[in-house]
Amino acid sequence: MLDVRTAPAAPSAIHRADYRPPDWLVPAIALDFTLDPERTIVRSRLEVSRNGEHDLPLRLAGEELDLLSLRVDGEPRELLIEDDQLVIDLTGATAVVETEVAIRPATNTKLMGLYSSGGLLCTQCESQGFRRITYFPDRPDVLSKYRVRMSADRTAFPVLLSNGNPLATGEGENGTHWAEWEDPFPKPCYLFALVAGDLAVNRDSFTTMTGREVELGIWVREADLPKTGHAMWALKQAMAWDEQAYGREYDLDRFNIVAVSDFNFGAMENKGLNIFNTRYVLADRETASDGDFDAIAAVVAHEYFHNWSGDRVTCRDWFQLSLKEGLTVFRDQSFSEAMGSPAVERIDQVRTLRAAQFPEDAGPLAHPIRPDSYIEITNFYTATVYNKGAEVIRMLRTILGAEDYRKGTDLYFERHDGQAVTCEDFVKALEDASGRDLTQFRRWYAQAGTPKVSARLEQDDDGATLHLSQQTPPTPGQADKHPVVLPLKTALIGRDSGRELVPEQVILLTEGEQSIRFDGLTEPALLSINRNFSAPVIMDVARQPGELEALAVSDTDSFARYEALQELMLRELLSGINEGPLNAEPVIAAARATLTSNALDPALKADALLLPSETMLAERRETSDPAVIHRVRDTLRAAIGTALKTELRDHYDAASRANPESLSGEDKGLRRLRATTLGYLAAADPDLARELAREQYESARTMTERQSALGVLAMLGGPQADAALADFFNRFKADALVIDKWFGIQASVPSDATLDRVVQLAAHPDFTMANPNRLRALAGSFAATPFAFHRADGRGYEWLADVILKTDAINPQTAARFVPALGRWRKLEPGRAALMRKALDRIFAQPNLSKDVFEQVSKSLG
């Protein structure tokens, strides 16, 4: 039977190869807002200049704008709109173009442009939201100096903020007031920001390395002010770290952060006025977990670091998105490593990469970190652009060394300050500063897919030879792959002594096959390779019996030791999934050695003991049955928990000594280890774990303790779970971020009954699809729980398809984020694959899909 679909007219793709410089530049823009949720009036004054020799008209993008007037050099002009663009014929080299438009923030459910959120008026312009505020050449290579005037009702909007530095304030008529702001640095329109509302501020200051004092402010609702201390601490730490690590000093008199409840992203780096999702600002011991505290510090740092890697030097076009995001993620990862345990941070980074980016690289949505085309650019705010992009920067630092890498970034910022540039410009700066040829390395920017590296250590009487090969599987649109540069940190560990026979060195794998010789070995050697995950690859290492077990207890690199235990677990789990023997004994022995080791801190023990995720296991197979994966993984968990029950209980009890007031690595690690051991006890002895979790929940002194106990209770079910969930809701019902946790915990239970619970929760009075945080907590958590989501009857797919279609009508960006969960149908056994594809077909057949969802679904169907 032919597979026939009736598709809507496909939106046209934009191609990187078609880039051309802007026809017109806008050196300066003045904006005047009369703010009102129902009808805001925006008056803009653009000073435009012709860019080169041409006679093309000025084209200004606009979306959902009510154009009231147009003037050119003070004279009225007739309106000509073509494809949502205001087209203006200009004769001279320069002109002043003035427009007046009306917009409706209160009905802007897309949360792009100017919109209402919890009584505030705020903006989100990246990537193409500014065209929803006023007519403008909405592209990142048009850089302008901004002057902004806002007027609004003083009672409803007593605080008026914008980019840059404040110029003046005053009183207006009929209870209004006004404020003027100016940003002295040219910026693209995606970095424009405005916030108006009734806000309180946590004020502080920071003295820069040249002695300038910067006024800092974190603006929130009055009731949330006590929860801003950690974010302010993180901001000041980030400012100091960036000066020391990259030599980057802040450049304005003010730096403001505003927290809003309704936000499509985590945060936005608008110049001098960062707008944050409340999730990444608000925290205290009662309402935020250790993970929340860490995430807040990382995101605050990330957005601050954008001041240079994104604001002062920005992207020429959106294909260069990883230029700012990959670099800035690497910078925030390095900051987090400096603030905490480098090994623990690195494990978390790699776990995220494997959970989100590796599946993306292996699926229908695979793309290079610098894509070649897109239909809707917001679909490329992906783990590939961000997380793999960061790994590419990390490899560059590894290859060049810390000193030459720093010389290269210094040159990059100095050479391109105030410019919109490309990924090539960044690599060229590193090349020029270091004298290294990075021609082959550039393939990382153009080639999709995760390389697979095979390694085999061949030993003889005189030494050993390491045989390496690399291969990258085909991805959509890229059938043939070329070898990339892979910096593999490698050491040889004495099998008997446990010492480094060959100290760590960086092996550059540049060919399809290479061999490296090691002479003078005094004992049999264990291969420790890709230490600290120096290259983002899938390793296939030929191992002799007992090697992984030995490395899991003796490797001198903390990450490699963690990795050895993970590979040991993977080996046994995949054997069981493939209907072979599941031998738990080697895993149990290595887990016992890890648990009782005096060389590992509590956080490292907790990370090493966690079993590989069901998603990771599925990615290691061509196709899989999620129910089989879940069953085999649960079997190994129960075997480990039963065999190590005494040790687990001892560590669980000992970890209770963690200081609830402390965010030190030791205390966070103890709480982390307590959660891990409780999970294993739940697999081995549900009745014991249920009682321990109940006691922990009731006596909890931190959200970390309370949340981990509630998660175990919810997983085990029963009256204790119902009572704890009811108590949790009643205790925190006034705190939206904590109630997001309540929804997410229930949607994450790996049970056949979870979908029915999710359906009930979707009808809960506190659930709303209009708030991205709440929707992600429920739908996102459910879709990320394989056993519950991949029901054999396909109801999970049907429910998520309904969510996507409903959300697409109000917020296409958020809707599109859920499509990849349905796009992995090729990795499933035939029955589930057919049902998942059916759900995608149903979405695809709907008329008037947004570009966001259309692109994701059409590529997923392939």
N, C-alpha and C positions, 0 to 999 in steps of 0.2 A: 504494500500500500504506500502511495506517495505521501510524504509529510508536507501538507499544504497549510499555510497560515495566511490570513488576510492581515496585512500590517498597515499601520498608518504611514503616511509619507514620512520617510526617514529624515530627521533633522540633519543638516549638512555638517560635516566634520571640518575642523580647522586644523591645518597642517603646519608643523614647524618650518618646513621647507619654504612655505609661502610668506614667511615674515618679511615685512618691509617697514622701514622707519615711518613714524607718524608724519602725515602731510602738514599738520599744524601743531605747534607747540603752545603751551599756556604757561608762560613764565610766572604769572601772578593771578590769583583769584581772590575775590572778596565775596563772602557769603553773609547774608542777612536773613535770620530766621525769626519769624513770628510764630512762636511755638504754641501748639494746641493739639491735644490728642486726636480730636475729630477732624481738624483741618489746619495744617501747618502751611504757612506761606514761606516760600524760599525764593529769595532774590539773589541772583548771582551776577557777578561782574567779572568777565574773563578778559584778560589781556592776551590776545593771541598773536602769534607770529608765524609767517609762512616758513616751512622747513625745506629749503632747497628751491630749485627752479621748476615750477609747475603751475598749472592753472586750475588745480582741483579745488572743489568747494570744501568748506569746513563741515565736518560731520560730527554731530554730538549725539552720543547714545542716551536714550531715555527709556524708562519702563514704568508703566502705571503712573505717569505724571499728567496732571491737568495743566497744560500750558496756557498761561493767561496773557503773556505779552512777550514780544521779542524786539530788541533795539540793537542796532549796529551803529557805533559811533554817535549815539544819541538819537538816531532816527528810527522810527517804527519800521518794521519789516513784515511782509506777509509770511505766513507760516507754511513751510513745506516739510512734511513728515514722510519718510520712506523707510519701511522696515524698522520702525521704532527708532529711527534716527532723524534728528533735526538737521536739515541740509541748508546751508547758508553759502551763497556765492559771495566771495569777497574779491575785490580788485587790487587792493594794495598789499604791501608786505606785512602790515600789522593792522590790527583793528581792536576795538573794544566791543564785546558782545555781551548784552545784558538780557537775562531771561527772568521771568517770574512764573513760578509754578505753585500749584497746591497739591499736597499729599496728605494721606490719611493714616497716621501712625497706629491708631486704635484698631484698624482692620487689617494691618499688615501681619498676617499669620506666618509668612515666610521667614520672618525674623532677619530679613536682609534689607538694608537701607535704614531708614528711621522708623522705629517701632516702639510700642508701649510694652512695658514689663513691670507688673506690680506697682503701678503708679509712677514709674519712671518713664522718661523718654530717652532712648539710647540708640546708638547706631552700630551696625556691623556692615562693613563695606568690602572686606575681602571675600571673594575675589572680584565680583562685579556688582556690588551693592550700591555703589555711589550713584549709578545711573537711576536708581530708584529714589534719589534725593533731588537731583537737578540734572539738567542736560550738560554732558561733559564728554570729552574723548576718553572713555573709561578703559584705559590700558596702562600697564605699569611703567611704560617708558616715557610717559608724559609727566614730568616733575614740575611742581609749582610751589610757590610760596603762598601760604594761606593766611588770610585775615578774616576772622569770624566775629560776627555780632549776633547775639541772641537776646530776644526779649520774651518774657513769659509772665504769667500770673505769679506774684511773689509767694502767695500762700501755698499754692500747689507745687511750685517749682522754685524753692528758695535758693537752690544751688544750680549754677550754670557753669559747666566745664567744657573745654575744648582742648585741642592740641596746643603745645607750645607754652608760652608764658602769658599771664594775664596783663592786659593793658589798662583797662578802666572798667568801672561799674557805675550804675546810677539808677535813679528812680524814674519810672515812666508814668503814664496816665492810667487811671482806672485800676489801681492796685497792681500794676505791672512793674517789673524792673528789668534791667538789661546788663549785659556783660560783654566785653570785647577781649578776644584772645588773638595772639599772633604767633605763628611758628616761623622762625627765621630760616629754617632749613628746607630746601626744596624737597617735596615728597610726592609720591604717586597718590592718586585719589583713594586707593584702597586703604591707605593709612589714615584717612580723615576720621575724626571721632567727635562726638558730641554727647553729653549726658546732661539731663535736666531732671531735678526731682528733690524730694525731701530726704536729705542724706546727712548722716553724721560722719565725722572724720577722725581717724587715728593719725595724728601728726607726729612726725619725727624729722630728723635731718641727717645728712651724710656729707662728710667733708672729703672731697676728692683728693687724688694724689698731688694735685697742684694747689690745694688749699681752698678751692671753691666750695661754698656751702650750698647744698641742694636741699630744697624743702620737699619732704616726702609726705604723701597723703594716701590713706586707704579709706575709701568712701563706701559706706554701707548703711543699711537701715539702723536706726538708733538701737534697737534691741540686739543687733548683731555685733555691735562695737566690741564687746569683750572677747569676741572670737577672732579678732584680727591680729593678735600679737605675734603669732607664729609666722604669718605672711610678712609682717613688717620685718621680723628677724631675718627671714629668708631673703628679702629684698636687699637689706644692708649687707648680708653675707655675699650675695651675688655681685653687688657693685664692687666690693673689695676684691673678690676673687677675679673678676674680669680685668681689673687693673693689673693684678699680679700675673695672671696666666696669659693674658693677651695684650696688655698695655692699653686697654680701651677705657677711656674716661667718659663719664656722662657729660652731656654738652648743654643742657638747658638748666634754667633756674628751678624748675619744678618737675617732679615725677609723681603722677597720680595713677592710682588703681581704683576702679569702680567695680563692685560686684553686683551682677544682675541675675535674676532667677531664670529667665528664659533666654537661652543662648544655644546656638547650634553647635558650637565648638567648645573647647576647654577654656580658651582665652584668646585675646587678640592684641597684637603688639603696637597698636596705633601710637604714633610718635608722641611721647610724653603723657599720653592718656590711655593706659592699658585698660581694656574692658574685659572682665573675667566672669566666667560662670561661677556662681557662688560656691560651687563644689570645690574650687581650687583657691578659695580665700578663707572660708570660715572653718574654724576648728577649735575645739577644746577637749579636755580629757573625757568628758561625759559623752560627747556626740561624735567624735572623730577617732578613727582607728589609727594605729601606727602607720598603716599604708596610706591613709588620708594625709597625715602629717608629711610623710615623705613626698607624696604626689604634689602637695601644695608647694613645698620648697622647690621641687623640680620645675613645676610650671611657672612659678614666679620668676625663677632664674631664667627659664627659657624665653619668656616674653621680654624680660629685661635685656638679655643678650641680643635680642633682635635689634636693639637700638643701633648696633653697628652691622650685624650680619642679617640685613633685611631692610633697615630703615636708611641709615647713612649710605649703605651700598645695597641696592635693590635689584630686582629681576628685570631683565629686558622684556621678557614675555613670560607667560605662564608655563611654558614648557621648561623654563629654568627654575621651577618651584623648589627643587631640591637644593639649588644654590643657596637659598636662605634656610630652608627647613632641615635638610640633612646636616648642614654645618651647625645649625643652632641646636639640633637634638644632640649632636656629638658634644657640643659645648656644655649643654645642661647635664649630659651623662657624666662628663668629666667633673663637673661641679659636684654632683651627687656622690661620686667616688671620693672626692676630697673631703666632703662633709661626713661621710660614714665609712663603711667597710668596702674597699674596692672590690673584693672578691664577691661579697653578697650582692653589691650593686650590679656587677657584671653578670652574675647568674640570673638576676631578675631581667636584665636587658636581653639576654639570650633567650630566656624563656618566652618573653614577649615576642621576639623576632620569630621564633619557631611556631608560636601559636597563631600569629597573625600574618606575617610576611611570607614564610615558606609556603603555606597553602595558597597564598595569592600568586606567588611565582609559579606554582605548579598547576594553576587553574586557568579558566577562560579569560580572566581579567588580568593576566600577567602583562607587565609592561616594564620598560627600562625606567631607571630613576629619572631620566630625561625623556619623556614620551615623545613620539613622533606626531601624534594627532589626538584630538579629543573632540567630543560633541559638547559636553558640559564640563568645564574645568574643575568644578567642585568634586567631581568623581575621582580626581587624581590627588586628593588629599588623603593619601593611602599610606599603609605601612611600608610599601616599597619606597615611596618618595621620602618619607620621614625616617623610618628605622633602618632600612637598607641603605638609604642615603647617608645616615650617620656611620654605618659600618664602612662605607667607602672612604669617608674622611678618616676614620680610625686607621684603615689600611694605609692611607697616604702618610699619616704620622708615623706608623710603624716602619714603613719603607724608608722615609726620609730621615727619621730620628727626630727627637723632640726639638733640638736646636734649629735644624733646617726647616722643620715645619713651622716653628714660630717666626723665623725670618720670612717665610713665604706668606703667612697670614698678615704680618706687618706690611709687607709690600702690597698685598692685595688691598688692604684697607687704605693705604696711602695712595696707591695708583688710581683707585676707583671711587674715592670718596665723592659723594654727590652724583653718582652715575647709576644707570640701570644697565646691568651687564649680564654675562652668560656664564654657564658652568665652565666653558673653555677659558674664560678670563681668569677664573679662580685657579684652574690647573696650571695655566701659563705662569701665573705669579709664583706658584710653588716651584715650577721648573726653573724660572729665571733666578729665584733666590737660592736654590739648592745646587743648580748646575746639573740636575738629573734629567734624563730623558724619560718622560712619562707618556710617550706615544702609545704604547700598548696598553698602559693602564686606562687610557680613555675609553676602552671598550666597555668598562663598567658603566659608563653613562649611556651607552647605546644598546646594550645587550640585556635582554630579560632572562629570567631563569636563575635557579640556584645551582651552582656547579657541584658536581659529585666528584670527590677525590678518593681514589683508591691508594692505599699505602701498604707496603709489605717490607718488613725488615728481615733480610737474609743474612744469617750469621755464619761465620767460619772461624778457623783457628786464629786468623790474624786480625779480625775485626768484624765489621758488618757493612752491608750495603742496603740503603733505603731506596726502594723502587716506588716511584710516585706516578700517577696518571690522573688526568682531569678530563671531565666530559660534562657538558651542559645540555640537558634534554631540550628538544624543540619546544617552542612556545608559539602562541598564535601570531602569525605573520613573520616568524623567525624560525625557519626550519633548520638552517645551518648555523652552527655556533663556532666561534673561534676561541682558542685558549686565552684565558685572562691571566692577569698577574695575581698570584696568590701568595701573600706573606704568611708562611706557616711557622709559628714559633715551635721549636722542636728541641727536646732533650732526650738523652738515653739514661735510664735509671737502672742501677744495678739490681738484678733480680734477688741476689742474696743480701747485699748490704743496704739497699734502699738509698744509696747516695747517687749523685749525678755523675755518671761516667763521662758523659759529654754535656757540659753546661748548655743552658738554653741558648739557641741561636735562631736567627730568622732565615729560613730557607725560602728563596723566591722560586716558586713553581711557575714557569712562564710558557712551557711547552706542553704538548699533549702527554708526553712521557719524559721523565727525567730520573736519573739515579744519582745518589750521593753516597760517597764512601766515608766510613769512619774507621780509623785504624787505632791499634793500641788498646783495645778493650781488655780489661783484666778479668771480666766475669760475664756471664750471660746478661743480656740487656733487655729492658722493657722499653718499648717505644712510647714516648709521651709526645703527642703531636697536636698541633692546632691549640696549643696552650693559651689560656685566656680567650679562646675563640678569636684568634687573630685574623681569621678569614671567615666570612659568612658562607660556609659550605656544609654539605652533608659528607661526613667522613665514613669510609668503609675500610676498616683496618683489619688485615689478616692477623688473627690472634692465636697464639698457642693456648692450650688448656691452662687455666689458672692465671693468665696474664691480667685480665680485667680485675680479678679478685685482688691480685697483688698491687696493682696501681691504685685501686680504691682505698687502700690503707697506707700506701707508701709514697705516692707521687708527691713531689716537692712543690707543685703548683696547685693552689687550692681549687681553681676552676677545673683543672685536669682531673683532680681527684674526684670532684663532684661528677665530672663527665664519665669517668670510668664506672662509677656505680650506676649512673643512668643507662649507660650502654649495656651493662650487665643485666639490669632490669628489662631493657628493651629486648635483649636476646631471648630471655626466657618468656616474656610476654608474647613476642611474635611467634615463638615456637608453639605456644598454646593456641594462639589465634589461627595458626596454620594447621591446627589439628594434630600437632606433634606433642611430645611430652612437655609438661610444664614442671621444670625442676626448680623448686623454690629454695633448695638448700644453699646453693652458692650466694643467692641474694640475701638470704637470712644471715649467713655468716658475715658477709660484707656489711650488712646493715647493723649487725651487732658490734662489729669493730668500729664502725662510724659512730654509733651511739655512745660507746664507752671510751672513745678516743679523748685523750687529754690535749691533743694538738689542734683540735677544731673548736671554734667558738660555737655557742648555741645556735646562732642563725645559720651557720654553715651546716651544722648537723641537720637542722630542720629542712634546709633546701635539698641536701643530698638524699634524705630519706623519702622525699616526695616521689611518688611513682610518675613516670612519663604520662602525659595526659592522653585521654582517649583520642583527641584530635591528632596528636603527634603519632600515635599508633596507626591511625587511619592513613596518615600521609606516607607511612612506610610500606603501604600495600597498593597494588594497582586498583583493586576494588575491595570493599569490605562490608561486613554486616555489623552495624553499630551495636546490636544486641550481643553479638559474640564478643566483640571487643570489651564491652562493659562487663560481661560475665567473667572473662578470663582475668581482667584487671582486678575485679573484686575478689576473685579466688586468691590471687597473689597477695593482695592487701590482707585478707583474712589469715593467710598462712604466716605472713610476717608478724601480724599482730598477735596471733596465738603463740608462736614460738618465742617472741620477745616480750610477752605480756608483763613479766616481772620488771624487766629493764625499762619498758615503756612507762609503767606505772611509777617507778622510782623517779624517772626524769620528769614526768608530769607533775608529781608532787614537788620535786625540787625547784621546778620552774616557777612555782607560785611565789618564790621570794623576790621576783622582779618588783622594782620600785615603781608604783603606779604613776608617780609624778615625773618620772624620768623618760627621756627619749634617747638615752645613750644606746650605743650599739649593743652593749651587754644586756640591758633591760628589754630592749625591743627583741633581741634574739631569744631571750628566755620566753617571752610571750609567744613568739613564733614557734618555738620548739614545743611549748605547751599545746598549741593548737594542733600541731602535726601529730604528737603522741596521742592526743585525744581522738583524732581521726582513726588512727590504727586500732586503738582500743575499741572504738565503735564497730570496727569490722570484725574484731575477735570476740567481743563480749558485749553485745548491745545493751543488755540490762545494766551492767556495770557502767558503761559509758553514758547511758541515759541518766543515771543517778549522779555521776560526776559532772555531767554537763548541766544538770539542773542546779546542783550546788554552786557550780562556777557562775552560772547565770545570776543566781540570786545574790551572790556575794561580790559580783564583779565591781571593780573600782575603775575600770577603763572601758571604753567602747570596744577595744580590741578583744578583751576577755569576754565581754557580753556578746559581741557579734559572733565570735568563733563558737561559743557555747550554743547560741541560738541556731547556728548553722547545723551543728551536730544533732540537736533536738529535732529540727525540722526534717532532717534526713531520716532519722529513726522513726519519726511520727509518734502518734499516740497522744493521750491526754496531757502529758507533760509538755509536748510540743505545742498543742493548742493553747495551753495556759500561758506558756512563755511568749508565744506570738501575740496573744491578746494583751499581755502585760506590756510588751515592747511597744505596741501601737499606742496604748493609752498613755504610756510614760512619755513618748516622744511625738505625739500627734501634732504638736504645734511646730515641729521642726521638719521642714520639707525634705532636707537632705537626709535625715535619718529615716524618714518614712520611705524614701527611695530605697534604702537598704532593706527595709521590711518587705517591699515588693520584690526586690531582687533575690533575697534569700529564698523566698517561697517559689520563685520561678526557676531556681537553680537546683531544685531537688531532683536527683536522678530516679524518677519513679514513673510508672505507667499512669499514675493519678495526677501528675503535675499539670498536664494540659487542662484538665477540668478545673483545677485550682486557678490556673492562669485565666481561664475564661471568666471565672467568678471574680477574680481580682480586677479584670478589665471593666466590670460593672460596678466596682467599688466607688463610693462617692468621692474618694480622694484620688481616684485615677483620672488623668486627663491626657489626651493625645496631643494637646496643644503645647505641653511642656516637654522639651526634648529629654531632659533628665529623667522624668517620670516614665516616659515611653521607653527609653533605653533600659531603665531598671527592670521593666517587666518584659517587653518583647525581646530586647537584646540579651538579657540573662537567659530567657527561655531558649532562644535560638542557639546560645552558646553552651547548652547542656545536651550533649549528643544523645544520650539514652532517652531522655524525655522528648526531645525535638524529633528524632528520627523514628517515630512510631511506625510500625509496619502498615498501619491503615492509612497513613498519609495525612491524618487530621492536623498534625503539627504544621505541615507545609501549607495546608489550606488556611489555617488560622493566620499564619504569618503573611500569606498573600493578601488576605483581607486587610490586615494592618497596613501593609504597603500601599494598597489602593486607597484606603481612607486617609492615610497620612499624606499621600501624594497630592491630594486636593487642597491641603492646607500648608504643607511644608515639604516641598520636594527634596530638599537637601537631606533632611532627616529620613524620609522614606527610602531614598536611594541607598542609605547606609545599611539597610536590612537585606537588600537584594543578594549580596554575596553569600549569605547563608543558604540561599536556594541554588546558588550557581555551581555547587560542587557535586551535581547529580552524577557526573561521570565516574566519581570515586565510590559510588554505592553499588550494592548488589542490585540486580535488574529490577526487582519489584519496587524497591524504594526509589530507584533512579527514575522509573516511569512516573511514579506519583509526584516526585519533585519537579520533573519536567512539565508535567500537567499543570502544576501550580504556576510555573513560569509562563506557560502558554496562555493561561487565563489572564495573567497580568498583561502580557504583550497584546492580547486582543482588545483590551479596553481602549476606547477612544480618548483622545486628548491627554495622553500620558505626558508628564513633564519630560524635558530633555534629560534631566537627571536620571529618572527611572528608566526611560526608553533606552538610553545607552547601556546601562548596567544589565538590563534584561536581554536586550538583543545580543550583546556579547556573551552573556551566560548561556543563551540558547545556541549560539555559534552556528 
